[in-house]
Amino acid sequence: MSNLSTIQWFPGHMAKTKRLILEKIKFVDLIVEIIDARIPISSRNPIFLNMAIQKKRILLLNKSDLADFNNTNKWISFFKSKGLFAVATDCRTLKGIKNFIVLSKKMFCGQNNIKILACGIPNVGKSSFINRMMAKNKAKVENRPSVTRALQWYRSDLGFDILDTPGVLWPKFDDLEIGENLAIIGSIKYSLLDNEALAISLIKKLINIDKNLVEAKFKINISNIDDPKEILILIGRKRGAIKSKGKIDEEKVANIVLNEFRSSKFGRVSLEKI
């Protein structure tokens, strides 16, 4: 498994998708870049950031129901200060979708069949966004066998043609924290990672935000513990992740911590503050 300092994941289909997006982008009116509201910076792919900068763009801070409400609003203000339109959404419940539709229609003076390119890294909720935009009708605008598994056009009754694209990462994470954040939310294949190191990193981040997040979740007292690995071991004892001879199953407890964060059992938590 990869060490966190060398996280890389750029399978061949991602490289192909990038090439196809660059070929198709001239046909779209609007780029909808979907990011994770818990990590708005880490989940912005530099490939999309620098792609077709002349095109109009809207950022969707998706999974906003999992992020700290006030922090998300601050991020929206930050992006707007940089000249970027940004909307908080929860595509599983339709929250924010109406705001997106109103904004995009306003940007194009009520034009129908606005051609959208929906893009984002894996596991930020892009498929949920497209499904919500489809409403009840999933009529395909284009379906060519050579690109079906990579790119797909859909027509929405809401007045949009949407180009669906697979989640794309970038070849190498030069910033360790970005790699950690992406791994924590599940945008990188788990089998590539050292889950123990990742769980320790997550514990450290949560304590820096508010140590009560860890104490309340696992019903432990960590006031006198400075080492995140010791906290992981304490959680293992509390949860019964014990091997023979009383040793802690560190892989098992690491998975407990990561899975419970990914399942939103820590409440609304933003890993990137502003």
SEMARNU-397244 format. One record per residue: x negated, y negated, z of N, C-alpha, C in turn; residue number from 1. Coordinates in Angstrom, 1 decimal, always signed. Layout:
# SEMARNU-397244
      npx      npy      npz     capx     capy     capz      cpx      cpy      cpz   seba
        X        Y        Z        X        Y        Z        X        Y        Z    NUM
...
# end
This chain:
# SEMARNU-397244
      npx      npy      npz     capx     capy     capz      cpx      cpy      cpz   seba
     -0.8     +1.2     +0.0     +0.0     +0.0     +0.0     -0.9     -1.3     +0.0      1
     -0.4     -2.3     -0.6     -1.1     -3.5     -0.7     -1.2     -4.3     +0.6      2
     -2.4     -4.9     +0.8     -2.6     -5.8     +1.9     -1.8     -7.1     +1.6      3
     -1.3     -7.8     +2.6     -0.6     -9.0     +2.3     -1.4    -10.0     +1.6      4
     -2.7    -10.0     +1.8     -3.6    -11.0     +1.1     -3.8    -10.7     -0.4      5
     -3.4     -9.6     -0.8     -3.5     -9.2     -2.2     -2.2     -8.8     -2.9      6
     -1.1     -9.4     -2.4     +0.2     -9.1     -3.0     +0.2     -9.5     -4.4      7
     +0.5     -8.6     -5.3     +0.7     -8.9     -6.7     +1.7     -8.0     -7.3      8
     +2.7     -8.5     -8.1     +3.7     -7.6     -8.6     +4.2     -8.3     -9.9      9
     +3.7     -7.9    -11.0     +4.2     -8.4    -12.3     +4.3     -7.3    -13.3     10
     +5.3     -6.4    -13.1     +5.5     -5.3    -14.1     +5.7     -5.8    -15.5     11
     +5.5     -4.8    -16.4     +5.5     -5.2    -17.8     +6.8     -5.8    -18.3     12
     +8.0     -5.4    -17.7     +9.3     -5.9    -18.1     +9.4     -7.4    -17.8     13
     +8.7     -7.8    -16.7     +8.7     -9.2    -16.4     +7.9    -10.1    -17.4     14
     +6.8     -9.6    -17.8     +6.0    -10.3    -18.9     +6.9    -10.4    -20.1     15
     +7.6     -9.3    -20.5     +8.4     -9.3    -21.7     +9.6    -10.3    -21.5     16
    +10.2    -10.3    -20.3    +11.3    -11.3    -20.1    +10.8    -12.7    -20.2     17
     +9.6    -13.0    -19.7     +9.1    -14.4    -19.8     +9.0    -14.8    -21.3     18
     +8.5    -13.9    -22.1     +8.3    -14.2    -23.6     +9.7    -14.4    -24.2     19
    +10.7    -13.6    -23.9    +12.0    -13.7    -24.5    +12.7    -15.0    -24.0     20
    +12.5    -15.4    -22.7    +13.1    -16.6    -22.3    +12.5    -17.8    -23.0     21
    +11.2    -17.8    -23.3    +10.6    -18.9    -24.0    +11.1    -19.0    -25.4     22
    +11.5    -17.8    -26.0    +12.1    -17.8    -27.3    +13.5    -18.4    -27.4     23
    +14.2    -18.1    -26.3    +15.7    -18.4    -26.3    +15.9    -19.8    -25.7     24
    +15.0    -20.4    -25.0    +15.3    -21.6    -24.2    +15.7    -22.8    -25.0     25
    +15.3    -22.8    -26.3    +15.6    -23.9    -27.2    +17.1    -23.9    -27.5     26
    +17.8    -22.8    -27.2    +19.2    -22.7    -27.6    +20.1    -23.1    -26.4     27
    +19.6    -23.4    -25.2    +20.4    -23.7    -24.0    +20.4    -25.2    -23.7     28
    +21.5    -25.6    -23.1    +21.7    -27.0    -22.7    +21.2    -27.2    -21.3     29
    +21.3    -26.2    -20.4    +21.1    -26.4    -19.0    +20.3    -25.2    -18.4     30
    +19.3    -25.5    -17.6    +18.6    -24.4    -16.9    +19.1    -24.4    -15.4     31
    +19.7    -23.3    -15.0    +20.1    -23.1    -13.7    +19.1    -22.2    -13.0     32
    +18.3    -22.8    -12.1    +17.3    -22.1    -11.4    +17.8    -21.7    -10.0     33
    +17.9    -20.4     -9.7    +18.5    -20.0     -8.5    +17.4    -19.6     -7.5     34
    +17.4    -20.2     -6.4    +16.4    -20.0     -5.4    +17.0    -19.6     -4.0     35
    +16.2    -19.2     -3.1    +16.7    -18.7     -1.8    +16.7    -19.9     -0.8     36
    +17.8    -20.2     -0.2    +17.9    -21.4     +0.6    +17.0    -21.2     +1.9     37
    +16.6    -20.0     +2.2    +15.8    -19.8     +3.4    +14.3    -20.1     +3.1     38
    +13.9    -20.0     +1.8    +12.5    -20.3     +1.4    +12.6    -21.1     +0.1     39
    +13.0    -22.3     +0.1    +13.2    -23.0     -1.2    +12.0    -23.2     -2.0     40
    +10.8    -23.4     -1.4     +9.6    -23.6     -2.1     +9.0    -22.2     -2.6     41
     +8.9    -21.3     -1.7     +8.3    -20.0     -2.0     +9.1    -19.3     -3.1     42
    +10.4    -19.5     -3.2    +11.2    -18.8     -4.2    +11.4    -19.5     -5.5     43
    +10.6    -20.6     -5.7    +10.6    -21.3     -7.0     +9.4    -20.8     -7.8     44
     +9.7    -20.1     -8.9     +8.7    -19.5     -9.7     +8.0    -20.6    -10.5     45
     +6.7    -20.7    -10.4     +6.0    -21.7    -11.2     +6.2    -21.6    -12.7     46
     +6.5    -20.4    -13.2     +6.8    -20.2    -14.6     +8.1    -21.1    -15.0     47
     +9.1    -21.0    -14.1    +10.3    -21.7    -14.4    +10.1    -23.2    -14.1     48
     +9.3    -23.5    -13.2     +9.0    -24.9    -12.8     +8.5    -25.7    -13.9     49
     +7.6    -25.1    -14.7     +7.0    -25.8    -15.8     +7.6    -25.5    -17.2     50
     +8.7    -24.8    -17.2     +9.4    -24.3    -18.4    +10.4    -25.4    -18.9     51
    +10.2    -25.8    -20.2    +11.1    -26.7    -20.8    +11.5    -27.9    -19.9     52
    +10.5    -28.7    -19.6    +10.8    -29.8    -18.6    +11.7    -30.8    -19.2     53
    +11.9    -30.8    -20.5    +12.8    -31.8    -21.1    +14.3    -31.4    -20.9     54
    +14.6    -30.2    -20.6    +15.9    -29.7    -20.4    +16.5    -30.1    -19.1     55
    +17.8    -30.3    -19.1    +18.5    -30.6    -17.8    +18.5    -29.4    -16.9     56
    +18.4    -29.6    -15.6    +18.2    -28.5    -14.7    +19.0    -28.7    -13.4     57
    +19.5    -27.6    -12.9    +20.2    -27.7    -11.5    +19.6    -26.6    -10.7     58
    +19.2    -26.9     -9.5    +18.7    -25.9     -8.5    +19.9    -25.4     -7.7     59
    +20.1    -24.1     -7.6    +21.1    -23.6     -6.7    +20.3    -23.0     -5.5     60
    +20.5    -23.6     -4.3    +20.0    -23.0     -3.1    +20.9    -22.0     -2.6     61
    +20.8    -20.8     -3.1    +21.7    -19.7     -2.8    +21.4    -19.0     -1.5     62
    +22.4    -18.2     -1.1    +22.3    -17.6     +0.3    +22.2    -18.6     +1.4     63
    +22.9    -19.8     +1.1    +22.9    -20.8     +2.1    +23.5    -20.4     +3.4     64
    +24.4    -19.4     +3.3    +25.1    -18.9     +4.5    +24.1    -18.2     +5.5     65
    +22.9    -17.9     +5.0    +21.9    -17.2     +5.8    +20.9    -18.2     +6.3     66
    +20.9    -19.4     +5.8    +19.9    -20.4     +6.2    +20.4    -21.4     +7.2     67
    +19.5    -22.1     +7.9    +19.9    -23.2     +8.8    +20.6    -24.3     +8.0     68
    +21.8    -24.6     +8.4    +22.7    -25.6     +7.6    +22.0    -26.9     +7.5     69
    +21.5    -27.5     +8.6    +20.9    -28.8     +8.5    +19.6    -28.8     +7.7     70
    +18.9    -27.7     +7.8    +17.6    -27.6     +7.0    +17.9    -27.6     +5.5     71
    +19.0    -26.8     +5.2    +19.3    -26.8     +3.8    +19.7    -28.1     +3.2     72
    +20.5    -28.9     +4.0    +20.8    -30.2     +3.6    +19.6    -31.1     +3.4     73
    +18.6    -30.9     +4.2    +17.4    -31.7     +4.1    +16.6    -31.3     +2.8     74
    +16.6    -30.1     +2.5    +16.0    -29.6     +1.3    +16.7    -30.2     +0.0     75
    +18.0    -30.2     +0.1    +18.8    -30.8     -1.0    +18.4    -32.3     -1.2     76
    +18.3    -33.0     -0.1    +17.9    -34.4     -0.2    +16.5    -34.5     -0.7     77
    +15.6    -33.6     -0.3    +14.2    -33.6     -0.8    +14.2    -33.5     -2.3     78
    +14.9    -32.5     -2.8    +14.9    -32.2     -4.2    +15.5    -33.4     -5.0     79
    +16.5    -34.0     -4.5    +17.1    -35.1     -5.1    +16.2    -36.3     -5.2     80
    +15.3    -36.4     -4.1    +14.3    -37.5     -4.1    +13.3    -37.3     -5.2     81
    +13.2    -36.1     -5.6    +12.2    -35.7     -6.7    +12.9    -35.8     -8.1     82
    +14.1    -36.2     -8.1    +14.9    -36.3     -9.4    +15.5    -35.0     -9.8     83
    +15.7    -34.1     -8.9    +16.3    -32.8     -9.3    +17.7    -32.7     -8.7     84
    +18.6    -32.2     -9.5    +20.0    -31.9     -9.0    +19.9    -30.6     -8.2     85
    +20.5    -30.6     -7.0    +20.5    -29.4     -6.2    +21.8    -29.2     -5.5     86
    +22.2    -27.9     -5.4    +23.5    -27.6     -4.8    +23.3    -26.4     -3.9     87
    +23.9    -26.4     -2.7    +23.9    -25.2     -1.8    +25.0    -24.3     -2.2     88
    +24.7    -23.0     -2.3    +25.7    -22.0     -2.7    +25.6    -20.8     -1.9     89
    +26.7    -20.1     -1.8    +26.8    -18.7     -1.4    +27.6    -18.0     -2.4     90
    +26.9    -17.4     -3.3    +27.6    -16.8     -4.5    +28.4    -15.6     -4.2     91
    +28.2    -15.0     -3.0    +29.1    -13.9     -2.6    +30.5    -14.3     -2.2     92
    +30.6    -15.5     -1.7    +31.9    -16.0     -1.3    +32.4    -17.2     -2.1     93
    +31.8    -17.5     -3.1    +32.1    -18.7     -4.0    +31.8    -20.0     -3.4     94
    +31.2    -20.1     -2.2    +30.9    -21.4     -1.6    +29.9    -22.1     -2.5     95
    +30.3    -23.4     -2.8    +29.4    -24.2     -3.6    +29.5    -24.1     -5.1     96
    +30.2    -23.0     -5.6    +30.3    -22.8     -7.0    +31.1    -23.9     -7.7     97
    +32.2    -24.4     -7.0    +33.0    -25.5     -7.5    +32.2    -26.7     -7.7     98
    +31.3    -27.0     -6.7    +30.4    -28.2     -6.7    +29.5    -28.1     -7.9     99
    +29.0    -26.9     -8.2    +28.1    -26.7     -9.3    +28.8    -27.0    -10.6    100
    +30.0    -26.4    -10.7    +30.8    -26.6    -12.0    +31.1    -28.1    -12.2    101
    +31.5    -28.8    -11.2    +31.8    -30.2    -11.3    +30.6    -31.0    -11.7    102
    +29.5    -30.7    -11.1    +28.2    -31.4    -11.4    +27.8    -31.1    -12.8    103
    +27.8    -29.9    -13.3    +27.3    -29.6    -14.6    +28.3    -30.2    -15.7    104
    +29.6    -30.1    -15.4    +30.5    -30.8    -16.4    +30.2    -32.3    -16.5    105
    +30.0    -32.9    -15.3    +29.7    -34.3    -15.3    +28.4    -34.6    -16.1    106
    +27.4    -33.8    -16.0    +26.1    -34.0    -16.7    +26.3    -33.9    -18.2    107
    +27.3    -33.2    -18.6    +27.6    -33.0    -20.1    +28.9    -33.6    -20.5    108
    +29.4    -34.6    -19.7    +30.6    -35.3    -20.1    +31.8    -34.5    -20.4    109
    +32.0    -33.4    -19.6    +33.1    -32.5    -19.8    +33.0    -31.6    -21.0    110
    +31.9    -31.4    -21.6    +31.7    -30.5    -22.7    +32.0    -29.1    -22.3    111
    +32.7    -28.4    -23.3    +33.0    -27.0    -23.1    +31.9    -26.1    -23.7    112
    +31.8    -24.9    -23.2    +30.8    -24.0    -23.6    +29.4    -24.5    -23.5    113
    +29.1    -25.1    -22.3    +27.8    -25.5    -22.0    +26.9    -24.2    -21.9    114
    +25.8    -24.2    -22.6    +25.0    -23.1    -22.7    +23.9    -23.1    -21.5    115
    +24.1    -22.2    -20.6    +23.2    -22.1    -19.4    +22.2    -21.0    -19.5    116
    +21.0    -21.2    -19.1    +20.1    -20.2    -18.8    +20.0    -20.0    -17.3    117
    +20.4    -18.8    -16.8    +20.3    -18.5    -15.4    +19.1    -17.8    -15.1    118
    +18.2    -18.3    -14.3    +16.9    -17.7    -14.0    +16.6    -17.7    -12.5    119
    +15.7    -16.9    -12.1    +15.3    -16.8    -10.7    +14.4    -15.6    -10.5    120
    +13.8    -15.6     -9.3    +13.0    -14.4     -8.9    +13.9    -13.3     -8.5    121
    +13.4    -12.0     -8.3    +14.3    -11.0     -7.9    +14.9    -11.2     -6.5    122
    +16.2    -10.8     -6.4    +16.9    -10.8     -5.0    +17.2    -12.2     -4.5    123
    +17.5    -13.1     -5.4    +18.0    -14.4     -4.9    +19.5    -14.6     -5.1    124
    +20.1    -13.6     -5.7    +21.6    -13.7     -5.9    +22.0    -14.1     -7.3    125
    +21.1    -14.0     -8.3    +21.5    -14.4     -9.6    +22.7    -13.6    -10.2    126
    +22.7    -12.3    -10.0    +23.8    -11.5    -10.5    +25.1    -11.9     -9.9    127
    +25.1    -12.3     -8.6    +26.3    -12.7     -7.9    +26.8    -14.0     -8.5    128
    +25.9    -14.9     -8.8    +26.2    -16.2     -9.5    +26.9    -15.9    -10.8    129
    +26.3    -15.1    -11.6    +26.9    -14.8    -12.9    +28.3    -14.1    -12.8    130
    +28.4    -13.2    -11.9    +29.7    -12.5    -11.7    +30.8    -13.5    -11.2    131
    +30.4    -14.5    -10.4    +31.4    -15.5     -9.9    +31.8    -16.4    -11.1    132
    +30.8    -16.7    -11.9    +31.1    -17.6    -13.1    +31.9    -16.9    -14.1    133
    +31.9    -15.6    -14.1    +32.7    -14.9    -15.1    +34.2    -14.9    -14.8    134
    +34.5    -15.1    -13.5    +35.9    -15.1    -13.1    +36.5    -13.7    -13.4    135
    +37.6    -13.6    -14.2    +38.2    -12.3    -14.5    +37.7    -11.8    -15.8    136
    +37.1    -12.6    -16.6    +36.8    -12.2    -18.0    +35.3    -12.1    -18.2    137
    +34.9    -10.9    -18.7    +33.4    -10.7    -19.0    +33.1    -10.5    -20.4    138
    +33.8    -11.3    -21.3    +33.5    -11.1    -22.7    +32.1    -11.5    -23.1    139
    +31.5    -10.7    -23.9    +30.1    -10.9    -24.2    +30.0    -11.8    -25.5    140
    +29.1    -12.8    -25.4    +28.9    -13.6    -26.5    +28.0    -13.0    -27.5    141
    +27.0    -12.3    -27.0    +26.0    -11.7    -27.9    +25.5    -10.4    -27.2    142
    +25.4     -9.3    -28.0    +24.9     -8.1    -27.5    +24.1     -7.3    -28.5    143
    +22.8     -7.7    -28.5    +21.9     -7.1    -29.5    +21.1     -6.0    -28.7    144
    +21.1     -4.8    -29.2    +20.4     -3.7    -28.5    +19.0     -3.9    -28.2    145
    +18.2     -4.7    -29.0    +16.8     -4.9    -28.7    +16.6     -5.7    -27.5    146
    +17.6     -6.5    -27.0    +17.3     -7.4    -25.9    +18.3     -7.1    -24.7    147
    +19.2     -6.2    -24.9    +20.3     -6.0    -23.9    +19.7     -5.8    -22.5    148
    +18.6     -5.0    -22.4    +18.1     -4.7    -21.0    +17.3     -5.9    -20.5    149
    +17.1     -6.9    -21.3    +16.3     -8.0    -20.8    +17.1     -9.3    -20.7    150
    +17.8     -9.7    -21.8    +18.6    -10.9    -21.8    +20.0    -10.6    -22.3    151
    +21.0    -11.3    -21.8    +22.4    -11.0    -22.2    +23.2    -12.3    -22.1    152
    +23.9    -12.6    -23.2    +24.8    -13.7    -23.2    +26.2    -13.3    -22.7    153
    +26.8    -14.1    -21.9    +28.2    -13.9    -21.5    +29.0    -15.2    -21.7    154
    +30.2    -15.1    -22.0    +31.1    -16.3    -22.1    +32.1    -16.3    -20.9    155
    +32.1    -17.5    -20.2    +33.0    -17.7    -19.1    +34.2    -18.5    -19.4    156
    +35.3    -18.1    -18.9    +36.6    -18.9    -19.1    +36.5    -20.3    -18.5    157
    +35.4    -20.5    -17.7    +35.3    -21.8    -17.0    +34.6    -22.8    -17.9    158
    +34.2    -22.4    -19.1    +33.6    -23.3    -20.1    +32.1    -23.2    -20.2    159
    +31.6    -22.1    -20.0    +30.1    -21.9    -20.0    +29.8    -20.6    -20.8    160
    +28.7    -20.7    -21.6    +28.0    -19.6    -22.1    +26.8    -19.4    -21.3    161
    +26.6    -18.2    -20.7    +25.5    -18.0    -19.7    +24.6    -16.9    -20.3    162
    +23.3    -17.3    -20.3    +22.2    -16.3    -20.7    +21.7    -15.7    -19.4    163
    +22.0    -14.5    -19.2    +21.5    -13.8    -18.0    +20.1    -13.3    -18.3    164
    +19.2    -13.4    -17.3    +17.8    -13.0    -17.4    +17.5    -12.2    -16.2    165
    +16.7    -11.1    -16.3    +16.2    -10.4    -15.1    +15.4    -11.2    -14.2    166
    +15.3    -10.8    -13.0    +14.4    -11.6    -12.0    +13.0    -11.5    -12.4    167
    +12.3    -12.6    -12.4    +10.9    -12.7    -12.8    +10.0    -13.3    -11.7    168
     +8.9    -12.6    -11.4     +7.9    -13.1    -10.5     +6.8    -13.6    -11.3    169
     +5.7    -14.0    -10.7     +4.5    -14.5    -11.4     +3.3    -13.6    -11.1    170
     +2.3    -13.6    -11.9     +1.2    -12.6    -11.8     +0.5    -12.5    -10.5    171
     +0.3    -13.6     -9.8     -0.5    -13.6     -8.6     -0.1    -14.7     -7.7    172
     +0.0    -14.3     -6.4     +0.3    -15.3     -5.4     -0.9    -15.9     -4.7    173
     -1.3    -17.1     -5.1     -2.6    -17.7     -4.6     -2.4    -18.1     -3.1    174
     -1.2    -18.4     -2.7     -0.9    -18.8     -1.4     -0.3    -17.6     -0.6    175
     -1.0    -17.1     +0.4     -0.6    -16.0     +1.2     +0.8    -16.1     +1.8    176
     +1.1    -17.3     +2.3     +2.4    -17.5     +2.9     +3.5    -17.3     +1.9    177
     +3.3    -17.7     +0.7     +4.4    -17.5     -0.3     +4.6    -16.0     -0.6    178
     +3.5    -15.3     -0.7     +3.7    -13.8     -0.8     +4.4    -13.2     +0.3    179
     +4.0    -13.6     +1.5     +4.7    -13.1     +2.7     +6.2    -13.4     +2.7    180
     +6.5    -14.7     +2.4     +7.9    -15.1     +2.4     +8.8    -14.3     +1.4    181
     +8.2    -14.1     +0.2     +8.9    -13.3     -0.8     +9.1    -11.9     -0.4    182
     +8.1    -11.3     +0.3     +8.1     -9.9     +0.7     +9.2     -9.8     +1.8    183
     +9.2    -10.8     +2.7    +10.2    -10.7     +3.9    +11.6    -10.7     +3.4    184
    +12.0    -11.5     +2.4    +13.3    -11.5     +1.9    +13.6    -10.4     +0.9    185
    +12.6     -9.6     +0.6    +12.9     -8.4     -0.3    +12.7     -8.7     -1.8    186
    +12.0     -9.7     -2.2    +11.8     -9.9     -3.6    +10.7     -9.1     -4.2    187
     +9.9     -8.4     -3.4     +8.8     -7.6     -3.9     +9.1     -6.2     -3.4    188
     +8.8     -5.3     -4.3     +9.0     -3.9     -4.1     +8.4     -3.4     -2.8    189
     +9.2     -2.8     -1.9     +8.7     -2.5     -0.6     +7.5     -1.5     -0.6    190
     +7.5     -0.6     -1.5     +6.4     +0.5     -1.5     +5.0     -0.1     -1.8    191
     +5.0     -1.4     -2.2     +3.7     -2.0     -2.5     +3.1     -2.6     -1.2    192
     +3.9     -2.6     -0.1     +3.5     -3.5     +1.0     +3.1     -2.7     +2.3    193
     +2.3     -3.3     +3.1     +2.1     -2.9     +4.4     +3.1     -3.5     +5.3    194
     +4.2     -2.7     +5.6     +5.3     -3.2     +6.3     +5.0     -3.6     +7.8    195
     +4.0     -2.9     +8.4     +3.6     -3.3     +9.7     +3.1     -4.7     +9.8    196
     +2.2     -5.0     +8.8     +1.6     -6.4     +8.8     +2.7     -7.4     +8.4    197
     +3.6     -7.0     +7.6     +4.7     -7.9     +7.2     +5.6     -8.2     +8.4    198
     +6.0     -7.2     +9.1     +6.8     -7.4    +10.3     +6.1     -8.3    +11.3    199
     +4.8     -8.1    +11.5     +4.1     -8.9    +12.5     +4.1    -10.4    +12.0    200
     +4.0    -10.6    +10.7     +4.0    -11.9    +10.1     +5.4    -12.5    +10.4    201
     +6.5    -11.8    +10.2     +7.8    -12.3    +10.4     +8.0    -12.6    +11.8    202
     +7.6    -11.8    +12.8     +7.7    -12.1    +14.2     +7.1    -13.4    +14.5    203
     +5.9    -13.6    +14.0     +5.1    -14.8    +14.2     +5.9    -16.0    +13.7    204
     +6.5    -15.9    +12.5     +7.2    -17.0    +12.0     +8.5    -17.3    +12.8    205
     +9.2    -16.3    +13.2    +10.4    -16.5    +14.0    +10.1    -17.1    +15.4    206
     +9.0    -16.7    +16.0     +8.6    -17.3    +17.3     +8.2    -18.8    +17.1    207
     +7.6    -19.1    +16.0     +7.2    -20.5    +15.8     +8.5    -21.4    +15.6    208
     +9.5    -20.8    +15.0    +10.8    -21.5    +14.9    +11.5    -21.6    +16.2    209
    +11.7    -20.5    +16.9    +12.4    -20.4    +18.2    +12.2    -19.0    +18.7    210
    +11.5    -18.9    +19.8    +11.2    -17.5    +20.4    +12.5    -16.8    +20.8    211
    +13.5    -17.6    +21.1    +14.8    -17.0    +21.5    +15.4    -16.2    +20.4    212
    +15.0    -16.4    +19.1    +15.5    -15.6    +18.0    +15.1    -14.2    +18.3    213
    +13.9    -14.0    +18.7    +13.4    -12.6    +18.9    +13.9    -12.1    +20.3    214
    +13.8    -12.9    +21.3    +14.2    -12.5    +22.6    +15.7    -12.1    +22.7    215
    +16.6    -12.9    +22.1    +18.0    -12.6    +22.1    +18.4    -11.4    +21.3    216
    +17.7    -11.3    +20.1    +18.0    -10.2    +19.2    +17.6     -8.8    +19.8    217
    +16.5     -8.7    +20.4    +16.0     -7.4    +20.9    +16.1     -7.3    +22.4    218
    +16.6     -8.4    +23.1    +16.8     -8.3    +24.5    +15.5     -8.0    +25.3    219
    +14.5     -8.8    +24.9    +13.2     -8.7    +25.6    +12.7    -10.1    +26.0    220
    +11.7    -10.1    +26.9    +11.1    -11.3    +27.4     +9.7    -11.4    +26.8    221
     +9.4    -12.4    +26.0     +8.0    -12.5    +25.4     +7.3    -13.7    +25.9    222
     +7.7    -14.3    +27.0     +7.1    -15.5    +27.5     +5.6    -15.4    +27.8    223
     +5.2    -14.2    +28.2     +3.8    -14.0    +28.6     +3.0    -13.2    +27.5    224
     +3.6    -13.1    +26.3     +2.9    -12.3    +25.2     +2.6    -13.3    +24.1    225
     +1.3    -13.3    +23.8     +0.8    -14.2    +22.7     +0.6    -13.4    +21.4    226
     +0.3    -12.1    +21.5     +0.0    -11.3    +20.3     +1.3    -10.8    +19.6    227
     +1.6    -11.2    +18.4     +2.8    -10.7    +17.7     +2.8     -9.1    +17.6    228
     +1.6     -8.5    +17.5     +1.6     -7.0    +17.4     +2.1     -6.4    +18.8    229
     +1.8     -7.0    +19.9     +2.2     -6.5    +21.2     +3.8     -6.7    +21.2    230
     +4.3     -7.7    +20.6     +5.7     -7.9    +20.6     +6.4     -6.8    +19.8    231
     +5.8     -6.5    +18.7     +6.3     -5.4    +17.8     +6.3     -4.1    +18.6    232
     +5.3     -3.8    +19.4     +5.2     -2.6    +20.2     +6.3     -2.6    +21.2    233
     +6.5     -3.8    +21.8     +7.6     -3.9    +22.8     +9.0     -3.7    +22.2    234
     +9.2     -4.2    +21.0    +10.4     -4.0    +20.3    +10.6     -2.5    +20.1    235
     +9.5     -1.8    +19.7     +9.5     -0.4    +19.4    +10.0     +0.4    +20.7    236
     +9.4     +0.0    +21.8     +9.8     +0.7    +23.1    +11.3     +0.5    +23.4    237
    +11.8     -0.8    +23.1    +13.2     -1.1    +23.4    +14.1     -0.3    +22.5    238
    +13.7     -0.1    +21.2    +14.5     +0.5    +20.2    +14.3     +2.0    +20.2    239
    +13.4     +2.6    +21.0    +13.2     +4.0    +21.0    +12.4     +4.5    +19.8    240
    +11.6     +3.6    +19.2    +10.8     +4.1    +18.0     +9.5     +4.7    +18.5    241
     +9.6     +5.9    +19.1     +8.4     +6.5    +19.8     +8.1     +7.9    +19.2    242
     +6.9     +8.1    +19.0     +6.4     +9.4    +18.5     +6.0    +10.3    +19.6    243
     +5.4    +11.3    +19.3     +4.9    +12.3    +20.4     +3.9    +11.6    +21.3    244
     +3.9    +12.0    +22.5     +3.0    +11.5    +23.6     +3.2    +10.1    +23.9    245
     +4.4     +9.6    +23.6     +4.8     +8.2    +24.0     +4.2     +7.1    +23.1    246
     +3.6     +7.5    +22.0     +3.0     +6.5    +21.1     +4.2     +5.8    +20.2    247
     +4.0     +4.5    +20.0     +5.0     +3.8    +19.2     +4.8     +4.1    +17.7    248
     +6.0     +4.4    +17.1     +6.0     +4.6    +15.6     +6.0     +3.2    +15.0    249
     +4.9     +2.6    +14.7     +4.8     +1.2    +14.3     +5.4     +1.0    +12.9    250
     +5.3     +2.0    +12.0     +6.0     +1.9    +10.7     +7.5     +1.8    +10.9    251
     +8.0     +2.7    +11.8     +9.5     +2.7    +12.0    +10.0     +1.4    +12.6    252
     +9.3     +0.9    +13.6     +9.8     -0.4    +14.3     +9.6     -1.6    +13.3    253
     +8.5     -1.5    +12.5     +8.4     -2.6    +11.5     +9.6     -2.6    +10.5    254
    +10.0     -1.4    +10.1    +11.2     -1.4     +9.2    +12.4     -1.9     +9.9    255
    +12.5     -1.6    +11.2    +13.7     -2.1    +12.0    +13.7     -3.6    +11.9    256
    +12.6     -4.2    +12.2    +12.5     -5.7    +12.3    +12.8     -6.3    +10.9    257
    +12.2     -5.7     +9.9    +12.4     -6.3     +8.5    +13.9     -6.1     +8.0    258
    +14.4     -4.9     +8.2    +15.7     -4.6     +7.7    +16.8     -5.4     +8.5    259
    +16.6     -5.7     +9.8    +17.5     -6.5    +10.5    +17.5     -7.9    +10.1    260
    +16.3     -8.4     +9.7    +16.2     -9.8     +9.2    +16.9     -9.8     +7.8    261
    +16.7     -8.9     +7.0    +17.3     -8.9     +5.6    +18.8     -8.7     +5.7    262
    +19.2     -8.1     +6.8    +20.7     -7.9     +7.0    +21.3     -9.0     +7.7    263
    +20.6    -10.1     +7.9    +21.1    -11.3     +8.5    +21.5    -11.2    +10.0    264
    +20.9    -10.2    +10.7    +21.2    -10.0    +12.1    +20.5    -10.9    +13.1    265
    +19.7    -11.8    +12.5    +19.1    -12.8    +13.4    +19.9    -14.2    +13.3    266
    +20.9    -14.2    +12.6    +21.7    -15.4    +12.4    +21.1    -16.2    +11.3    267
    +21.5    -17.5    +11.2    +21.1    -18.4    +10.2    +19.6    -18.9    +10.4    268
    +18.7    -18.4     +9.6    +17.3    -18.8     +9.9    +16.6    -19.2     +8.6    269
    +16.0    -20.4     +8.6    +15.2    -20.9     +7.5    +13.8    -20.7     +7.8    270
    +13.0    -20.0     +7.0    +11.6    -19.8     +7.2    +10.8    -21.0     +6.7    271
    +11.3    -21.8     +5.8    +10.6    -23.0     +5.4    +11.4    -24.2     +5.9    272
    +10.7    -24.9     +6.8    +11.3    -26.1     +7.3    +10.9    -27.4     +6.6    273
    +11.7    -28.4     +6.7    +11.3    -29.7     +6.1    +11.6    -30.8     +7.1    274
# end
